[in-house]
Amino acid sequence: MRKKQHSTLMQVEFVCPKCGKKLAWALPTSEINCPACGTWVTDRNRRIENTLYLPLDSDQMVLFC
């Protein structure tokens, strides 16, 4: 099976499908573990609350240490 490739790398919002916790904005190929319920969230099983995509170099992204 072939994966879709974007001309530019875009991030999507990962939301846990089990508990609904908003986890992170990341590349669609990422896997994120939900700290609230322990579910592994991928692009296939993430809850889609919106269809926004953000470029990697977006000034709208704020990271907290």
FIDREN-809522 format. One line per 2 residues: number of its first residue (from 1); for each residue x, y, z negated of N, C-alpha, C, O, CB. Coordinates in Angstrom, 2 decimals, always signed. Each point is the difference from the previous one (the first is absolute). Last residue first. Glycine has a CB too. Layout:
BEGIN
NUM = X Y Z X Y Z X Y Z X Y Z X Y Z ~ ... .
//
This chain:
BEGIN
65 = +8.39 +24.34 -26.94 +0.99 -0.93 -0.56 -0.41 -0.49 -1.37 +0.71 -0.79 -0.61 +1.07 +1.94 +1.89 ~ -4.65 +0.62 +3.25 +0.30 +0.26 -1.41 +0.98 -1.04 -0.50 -0.18 -1.19 +0.26 -2.09 +2.23 -0.62 .
63 = +0.69 +1.24 +5.41 +0.42 -1.16 -0.77 +0.35 +0.41 -1.42 +0.68 +1.00 -0.21 +0.17 -2.10 +2.29 ~ -3.93 +2.87 +2.42 +0.72 +0.43 -1.20 +0.33 -1.26 -0.79 -0.89 -0.79 -0.32 -0.28 +3.08 +0.25 .
61 = -0.62 -0.70 +5.36 +0.33 -1.06 -0.93 +0.84 +0.56 -1.15 +1.01 +0.66 +0.23 -1.10 -2.35 +1.63 ~ -1.30 +4.27 +1.95 -1.11 -0.21 -0.91 +0.28 -1.08 -1.04 -0.71 -0.11 -0.99 -0.81 +0.83 +2.81 .
59 = +4.33 +0.58 +1.96 +0.19 +0.87 -1.15 -1.12 -0.15 -1.02 +0.10 +0.54 -1.10 +1.11 +1.04 +2.56 ~ +0.70 -5.37 +2.19 -1.07 +0.95 -0.30 +0.32 +0.82 -1.24 +0.46 -0.55 -1.00 -2.10 -1.00 +2.06 .
57 = +4.01 -2.17 +1.56 +0.62 +1.26 -0.36 -1.04 +1.09 -0.33 +0.30 +1.19 +0.10 +1.64 -1.82 +1.36 ~ -3.21 -3.84 -0.09 +0.97 -0.16 -1.08 +0.58 +1.32 -0.48 +0.31 +0.14 -1.18 +0.23 -2.36 +2.12 .
55 = -5.49 +2.15 +1.16 +1.35 -0.28 +0.46 +0.96 -0.09 -1.19 -0.26 +0.57 -1.06 -0.22 +0.61 +3.24 ~ -4.81 -2.43 -2.48 +0.94 +1.09 -0.22 +1.37 -0.39 +0.55 +0.45 -1.12 -0.20 -1.71 +1.85 -1.86 .
53 = -4.41 -2.01 +2.49 +1.37 -0.45 +0.17 +0.90 +1.20 -0.20 -0.30 +1.09 +0.50 -0.36 -2.96 +1.11 ~ -4.87 +0.26 -2.72 +1.08 +0.97 +0.18 +1.34 -0.70 +0.14 +0.25 -1.03 -0.61 -1.55 +2.70 -0.70 .
51 = -3.54 -3.15 +0.60 +0.81 -0.43 +1.14 +1.11 +1.00 +0.29 +0.39 +0.18 +1.15 -2.38 -1.37 -0.21 ~ -0.90 -0.56 -5.65 +0.08 +1.02 +1.05 +0.87 -0.53 +1.12 +0.65 -1.04 -0.14 -0.95 +2.92 -1.54 .
49 = -0.76 -4.63 -1.91 -0.92 +1.08 -0.40 +0.01 +1.15 +1.00 -0.90 +0.83 +0.01 +1.26 -1.47 -2.40 ~ +0.99 -4.86 +1.95 +0.16 +1.17 +0.86 -1.06 +1.03 -0.38 -1.18 -0.18 +0.28 +2.13 -1.23 +1.61 .
47 = +1.81 -2.87 -4.37 -1.31 +0.64 +0.14 +0.20 +1.28 +0.80 +0.84 +0.83 -0.36 -1.70 -1.81 -1.84 ~ +4.08 -3.40 +2.78 -0.18 +1.26 -0.72 -1.41 +0.54 +0.23 -0.58 -0.18 +1.06 +3.04 +0.69 -0.85 .
45 = -0.30 -4.60 +1.72 -1.01 -0.10 -1.05 -0.24 +1.31 -0.76 -0.80 +0.02 -0.93 +1.43 -2.39 +0.72 ~ +2.45 +1.91 +4.04 -1.14 -0.85 +0.33 -1.08 +0.01 -1.08 -1.19 -0.07 +0.32 +2.74 -1.37 +0.99 .
43 = +2.70 +3.67 -1.78 -0.84 +0.72 +0.95 -1.26 -0.79 +0.34 -1.03 +0.59 +0.32 +3.09 +0.51 +0.61 ~ -0.11 -2.22 -5.65 +0.64 +0.14 +1.31 -0.93 +0.80 +0.90 -1.10 +0.39 -0.41 +2.36 -2.58 +0.14 .
41 = -0.45 +0.77 -5.33 -0.78 +0.72 +1.00 +0.83 +0.17 +1.27 +1.14 +0.48 -0.05 -2.43 +0.73 -1.76 ~ +0.88 -4.43 -2.97 +0.90 +0.48 +1.03 -0.85 +0.61 +1.11 -0.92 -0.64 +0.51 +2.68 -1.11 -1.08 .
39 = -3.06 +1.37 -4.83 -0.28 -0.42 +1.38 +1.06 +0.55 +0.95 +0.39 +1.17 -0.11 -2.86 -1.27 -0.40 ~ +1.88 +0.92 -4.43 +0.98 -0.97 +0.47 -0.22 -0.51 +1.42 +0.72 -0.90 +0.44 -0.50 +0.26 -2.77 .
37 = -2.51 +4.15 -0.66 -0.58 -1.36 +0.02 +0.95 -1.07 +0.55 -0.32 -1.18 -0.07 -1.89 +2.26 +0.36 ~ +3.57 +3.62 -1.13 -1.19 -0.15 -0.84 -0.51 -1.45 -0.05 -0.35 -0.49 -1.06 -0.25 +2.85 +1.62 .
35 = +4.32 -0.74 +2.19 +0.38 -0.14 -1.40 -1.21 -0.23 -0.92 +0.16 -0.49 -1.12 +1.81 +1.95 +1.59 ~ -1.11 -2.86 +4.83 -0.82 +0.89 -0.82 +0.37 -0.19 -1.47 -0.10 -1.11 -0.52 -1.78 +1.03 +2.21 .
33 = +5.02 -0.66 +2.77 -0.64 -0.70 -1.09 -0.76 +0.99 -0.86 +0.58 +0.98 -0.47 +1.21 -2.76 +0.49 ~ -0.30 +1.74 +5.43 +0.07 +0.71 -1.27 -0.76 -0.81 -1.04 -1.11 -0.48 +0.26 +1.29 +2.73 +0.90 .
31 = +2.22 -2.31 +4.13 -0.79 -0.79 -0.94 +0.19 +0.64 -1.37 +1.13 +0.22 -0.43 -0.88 -2.39 +1.79 ~ +0.39 +3.93 +4.23 +0.37 -0.14 -1.41 -0.92 -0.96 -0.75 -1.13 -0.26 +0.42 +2.02 +2.58 -0.36 .
29 = -1.11 -0.60 +4.62 +0.68 -1.29 -0.18 +0.39 -0.26 -1.45 +0.57 -1.04 -0.31 +0.28 +1.24 +2.64 ~ -2.90 +3.98 -0.75 -0.95 -1.13 +0.04 +0.65 -1.37 -0.20 -0.70 -0.94 -0.36 -0.67 +2.32 +1.88 .
27 = +3.46 +3.10 -3.78 -0.10 -0.57 +1.35 -0.94 -1.19 -0.01 -0.05 -0.73 -0.99 +2.38 +1.51 +1.54 ~ -3.29 +2.77 -4.35 +1.16 -0.77 +0.45 -0.22 -0.47 +1.43 -1.08 +0.15 +0.57 +1.55 -0.89 -2.93 .
25 = -2.59 +3.44 -2.35 +0.03 +0.17 +1.45 +1.28 -0.70 +0.45 +1.09 +0.31 -0.48 -2.40 +1.93 +0.47 ~ -1.45 -3.68 -4.57 +1.06 +0.80 +0.63 -0.31 +0.21 +1.46 -0.84 -0.68 +0.59 +2.52 -0.21 -2.22 .
23 = -4.87 -0.82 -2.04 +1.36 -0.39 -0.31 +1.05 +0.93 +0.57 +0.79 +0.58 -0.75 -1.59 -2.89 +0.68 ~ -4.60 +2.08 -1.81 +0.79 +0.57 +1.09 +1.47 -0.19 -0.35 +0.46 +0.46 -1.04 -2.26 +1.24 +1.63 .
21 = -2.44 -4.84 -2.28 +1.04 +0.96 -0.38 +0.76 +0.48 +1.23 +0.41 -0.80 +0.84 -0.19 -0.32 -3.08 ~ -3.91 -2.31 +1.86 -0.23 +1.32 +0.57 +1.03 +1.05 -0.36 -0.18 +1.17 +0.34 -2.16 -1.74 -0.39 .
19 = +1.75 -4.47 -0.86 -0.39 +0.95 -1.06 -0.22 +1.43 +0.51 -0.53 +0.83 -0.73 +1.79 -2.25 -0.85 ~ -0.37 -2.31 +4.69 -0.63 -0.63 -1.15 -0.51 +1.03 -1.02 -1.16 -0.07 -0.42 +2.65 -1.90 +0.77 .
17 = +1.01 +3.00 +3.71 -1.33 -0.50 +0.37 -0.75 -0.58 -1.20 -1.22 -0.12 +0.05 +2.10 -0.34 +2.23 ~ +2.94 +4.55 -2.10 -0.19 -1.40 -0.38 -1.42 -0.46 +0.34 -0.96 +0.66 -0.37 +2.65 -0.39 -1.48 .
15 = +1.08 +3.47 +4.56 -0.95 -0.03 -1.11 -0.28 -1.47 -0.29 -0.28 -0.78 +0.91 -0.77 +3.04 -0.28 ~ +4.60 +1.10 +2.47 -0.26 -1.33 -0.52 -0.89 +0.12 -1.23 +0.36 +0.67 -0.98 +1.84 -1.53 +1.87 .
13 = -1.16 +4.07 +3.71 -0.24 -0.06 -1.43 -0.34 -1.43 -0.41 -0.87 -0.64 +0.60 +0.08 +3.03 -0.61 ~ +4.13 -0.93 +4.17 -1.42 -0.15 -0.30 -0.14 -0.09 -1.52 +0.96 -0.31 -0.71 -1.43 -0.86 +2.94 .
11 = +4.34 +3.09 +1.77 -0.34 -0.59 -1.29 -1.52 -0.09 -0.14 -0.73 +0.81 +0.55 +2.86 +0.10 -1.56 ~ +1.44 -0.88 +5.51 -1.06 +0.68 -0.74 -0.31 -0.77 -1.28 +0.06 -1.23 -0.03 -1.02 +2.14 +2.18 .
9 = +4.85 -0.28 +2.18 -0.39 -0.73 -1.20 -1.01 +0.81 -0.80 +0.25 +1.16 -0.33 +1.99 -2.30 +0.27 ~ -1.83 +1.34 +5.45 +0.64 +0.58 -1.17 -0.48 -0.77 -1.22 -1.13 -0.50 -0.02 +1.30 +2.80 +1.11 .
7 = -1.52 -3.99 +2.89 +1.13 +0.72 +0.56 +0.76 +0.73 -1.10 +1.21 +0.17 +0.09 -2.44 +0.09 +2.08 ~ -1.39 -4.83 -3.22 -0.30 +1.39 +0.25 +1.25 +0.69 +0.56 +1.12 -0.42 -0.28 -2.85 +0.44 -1.57 .
5 = -0.15 -5.32 +1.90 +1.10 +0.89 -0.33 -0.38 +1.41 +0.40 -0.47 +0.25 +1.11 +2.16 -2.09 -0.80 ~ -4.15 -3.27 -1.56 -0.05 +1.29 +0.68 +1.18 +0.85 -0.43 +0.35 +0.03 -1.18 -2.87 -0.15 +1.32 .
3 = +2.76 -5.28 -0.05 -0.43 +1.10 -0.84 -0.01 +1.27 +0.83 +0.81 +0.17 +0.91 +0.11 -1.29 -2.96 ~ -1.58 -4.32 +3.49 +0.78 +1.24 +0.10 -0.58 +1.05 -0.92 -1.21 +0.10 -0.17 +1.81 -0.63 +2.54 .
1 = -0.52 -5.13 -2.36 -0.83 +1.17 +0.00 +0.88 +1.24 +0.00 +0.98 +0.06 -0.74 -2.81 -1.31 -0.46 .
//
